[in-house]
Amino acid sequence: MNSKTLITLGMAWALAVSGSACTAASSNDPPAVPGPPPPVSLSEKYGSYFPIGAAVDPTSIQTHAALLEQHFGSITTENEMKFESLQKAEGSFDFGVADSMVAFAKSRGMKVRGHALVWHRQTPSWVFTNSSGGDASREVLLTRLESHISRVVSHFKGSVYAWDVVNEAIMDNGAYRTAVEPEADQQSKWHGIAGEDYIAAAFKYAHAADPDAKLFYNDYYNYIPAKRQAIYEMLKKLLADAMLDNVALKDLLGKKW
């Protein structure tokens, strides 16, 4: 056996001993700690109880598309299904932007909630005006309301599963919102011309246009006792007449990032 053979055997023995030592040492190491489970999305966590929704606009569905897809199973259009967005001039409807938002939701398996058919804001002045520039009659106003709701709800039938039919009809003091509120942006021409009848009429027209859609009354600050009681009394009447499915309670919060 020459010196080269001895060196080779010595190296092989050293490697074998080193490997055995490593094996023995590793058998005494503590078990590996498993990593955290993958995050569960809001929709996965709560979607079996109710749709997790987000209010969106044409910009946010582009800039936050990945976030919406991950966490939300429903979207609500912020302004794009309101009266002035769909029918600025009488008889002239524009569904382009709203349709694109519905298409965004459909392509991702999301539901769409429509907001809002009747509100004291964002309604064109022509709705409340006659040919002489004065207030329209009650009959004309309700006819225009029926025409608008019928066209809009029929257009989105099968694509919009729920509607906020009437939005914010009750004041914080529990009174109906009227046309003579101190602040102009709080006044309701709907009530000023048609009284509270416009509320039940709106639900009636929406149900006729899509009997399968869920119909909601939508409001905020429902923790104020007088307002909460007034909403309850109004809803009780609507429920008795089979005009309503649900009530939507919202909170208006602001956050700067």
C-alpha positions in Angstrom: 0.0 0.0 0.0 1.6 3.2 -1.1 1.3 6.7 0.5 -1.4 7.9 -1.9 -3.6 4.9 -1.0 -3.2 5.6 2.7 -4.1 9.3 2.3 -7.2 8.3 0.3 -8.4 5.8 2.9 -7.7 8.3 5.7 -9.9 11.0 4.0 -12.7 8.5 3.4 -12.6 7.4 7.1 -12.6 11.1 8.2 -15.7 11.8 6.0 -17.5 8.8 7.3 -16.9 9.8 10.9 -17.9 13.4 10.2 -21.1 12.3 8.6 -22.0 10.0 11.5 -21.4 12.9 14.0 -23.6 15.2 12.0 -26.4 12.6 11.9 -26.1 12.1 15.6 -26.2 15.8 16.3 -29.2 16.4 14.0 -31.2 13.7 15.8 -31.0 15.8 19.0 -32.1 19.0 17.3 -35.6 20.4 18.4 -38.3 19.7 15.8 -38.7 22.4 13.2 -41.4 25.0 14.1 -44.1 25.1 11.4 -44.6 28.5 9.7 -47.8 30.5 10.0 -50.7 29.2 8.0 -51.5 31.1 4.8 -53.7 34.2 5.4 -57.4 33.7 5.0 -59.3 36.3 3.1 -62.3 38.1 4.5 -64.5 36.5 1.9 -63.3 33.0 2.8 -63.8 33.6 6.5 -67.2 35.1 6.4 -68.6 34.5 2.9 -70.8 31.6 4.1 -72.6 34.0 6.4 -73.0 37.0 4.2 -71.3 38.7 1.2 -68.3 40.8 2.2 -68.8 44.0 0.2 -66.8 47.0 -0.8 -68.0 50.4 -2.1 -66.1 51.1 -5.3 -65.8 53.6 -8.1 -64.3 53.2 -11.7 -60.8 54.1 -10.4 -60.7 51.8 -7.4 -61.7 48.7 -9.3 -58.5 49.3 -11.3 -56.1 50.5 -8.6 -57.3 48.0 -6.0 -58.4 45.1 -8.2 -56.1 42.5 -6.5 -57.3 43.5 -3.0 -60.9 43.4 -4.1 -60.5 39.9 -5.7 -58.8 38.6 -2.6 -61.1 39.8 0.1 -64.5 40.7 -1.3 -67.4 38.8 -2.8 -69.6 41.8 -3.5 -69.3 45.4 -4.7 -71.5 48.4 -4.4 -71.2 51.3 -6.8 -70.6 54.5 -4.9 -72.3 57.0 -7.3 -72.6 55.3 -10.7 -76.1 53.9 -10.2 -77.6 57.1 -8.6 -80.2 59.0 -10.5 -78.0 61.8 -11.9 -75.4 59.3 -13.1 -77.9 57.2 -15.1 -80.5 59.8 -16.3 -79.2 63.3 -16.4 -81.8 64.4 -18.9 -85.3 63.1 -19.0 -85.6 59.9 -21.0 -81.8 59.8 -21.8 -80.1 56.9 -19.9 -76.4 56.2 -19.8 -75.5 52.8 -18.4 -71.9 52.7 -19.8 -69.9 53.2 -16.6 -72.2 51.2 -14.4 -72.2 48.4 -16.9 -68.4 48.3 -16.9 -68.4 47.9 -13.1 -70.9 45.1 -13.3 -68.7 43.4 -15.8 -65.7 43.7 -13.5 -67.7 42.0 -10.7 -69.1 39.3 -13.0 -65.7 38.3 -14.4 -64.5 37.7 -10.8 -67.6 35.9 -9.5 -68.6 38.8 -7.3 -72.2 40.0 -6.5 -73.3 43.5 -7.2 -75.5 45.7 -5.0 -77.1 48.7 -6.5 -77.0 52.1 -4.7 -79.3 54.1 -4.6 -82.6 54.5 -6.5 -84.0 57.3 -4.5 -82.0 59.9 -2.5 -82.5 63.6 -1.7 -79.2 64.3 -3.3 -77.7 63.7 -6.7 -81.1 63.9 -8.4 -81.4 66.2 -11.4 -83.6 69.2 -11.0 -85.8 68.3 -14.0 -87.3 65.4 -11.9 -89.0 67.9 -9.6 -89.8 70.6 -12.2 -92.8 71.3 -14.5 -92.7 73.0 -17.9 -93.2 76.4 -16.4 -90.2 76.0 -14.0 -92.4 75.4 -10.9 -92.7 72.2 -8.9 -94.0 69.2 -10.7 -97.3 67.7 -9.5 -97.4 64.7 -7.2 -98.7 62.5 -10.1 -95.9 63.7 -12.5 -93.2 63.1 -9.9 -94.3 59.6 -9.1 -94.7 58.8 -12.8 -91.1 59.9 -13.3 -90.0 57.9 -10.3 -91.7 54.8 -11.7 -90.2 55.3 -15.1 -86.7 55.7 -13.8 -86.8 52.7 -11.4 -88.5 50.4 -13.9 -85.9 51.2 -16.5 -82.9 51.0 -14.2 -83.9 47.9 -12.3 -85.0 46.1 -15.4 -81.7 46.9 -17.1 -79.7 45.3 -14.3 -82.1 42.4 -13.6 -80.1 39.3 -13.1 -76.9 41.2 -12.6 -77.7 43.2 -9.4 -78.9 41.0 -6.6 -79.9 43.8 -4.2 -80.9 47.4 -4.3 -80.8 50.2 -1.8 -84.2 51.5 -2.9 -84.6 54.5 -0.6 -81.7 56.2 1.1 -81.7 58.4 4.2 -85.4 59.4 4.4 -85.4 60.0 8.2 -83.7 62.8 10.0 -81.7 62.4 13.3 -84.7 63.7 15.3 -86.9 61.0 14.0 -88.9 63.2 11.6 -89.2 62.5 7.9 -86.7 64.4 5.8 -88.7 67.3 4.3 -88.2 70.1 1.7 -87.9 72.7 4.4 -84.9 71.5 6.4 -82.6 74.4 7.5 -79.7 73.2 5.4 -80.3 73.1 1.7 -78.3 69.9 1.1 -80.5 68.1 3.7 -83.8 69.0 2.0 -85.9 66.4 0.2 -88.0 67.5 -2.8 -89.4 64.0 -2.9 -91.1 64.5 0.4 -91.9 68.1 -0.5 -94.0 67.1 -3.4 -95.2 63.6 -2.7 -95.0 63.4 1.1 -93.9 60.1 2.6 -95.8 58.2 -0.1 -92.8 58.2 -2.4 -91.0 55.7 -0.1 -93.6 52.9 -0.5 -94.0 53.8 -4.2 -90.3 53.3 -4.8 -90.3 49.9 -3.2 -93.4 48.9 -5.2 -91.8 50.0 -8.5 -88.6 48.2 -7.8 -90.3 45.0 -6.8 -92.4 45.1 -10.0 -89.3 45.5 -12.1 -87.4 42.6 -10.5 -89.3 40.4 -8.1 -86.2 38.4 -7.2 -84.0 41.4 -6.2 -83.5 42.0 -2.5 -84.8 45.4 -1.6 -83.3 47.5 1.2 -83.9 50.8 3.1 -80.5 52.4 3.8 -79.6 54.9 6.5 -77.0 55.9 9.1 -76.8 57.1 12.7 -79.3 54.4 13.7 -78.0 54.4 17.2 -79.9 57.7 17.9 -83.0 56.6 19.8 -85.5 58.9 18.0 -84.2 58.1 14.6 -84.0 54.4 15.3 -87.6 54.3 16.5 -88.8 56.3 13.4 -87.0 53.9 11.1 -88.5 51.0 12.9 -92.0 52.3 12.5 -91.5 53.1 8.9 -90.1 49.7 8.2 -92.8 47.9 10.1 -95.4 49.5 7.8 -93.4 48.6 4.7 -93.0 45.0 5.9 -96.7 44.7 6.6 -97.3 45.7 2.9 -94.6 43.2 1.7 -92.6 46.1 0.2 -89.3 45.4 1.9 -86.8 42.7 2.4 -84.1 44.2 4.6 -82.6 47.3 6.2 -79.1 48.4 5.6 -77.3 50.1 8.5 -74.2 52.0 7.5 -71.5 54.0 9.3 -69.8 56.9 7.5 -66.1 56.9 8.5 -63.1 58.7 7.1 -59.5 57.5 7.1 -56.3 59.1 5.8 -53.5 56.7 4.9 
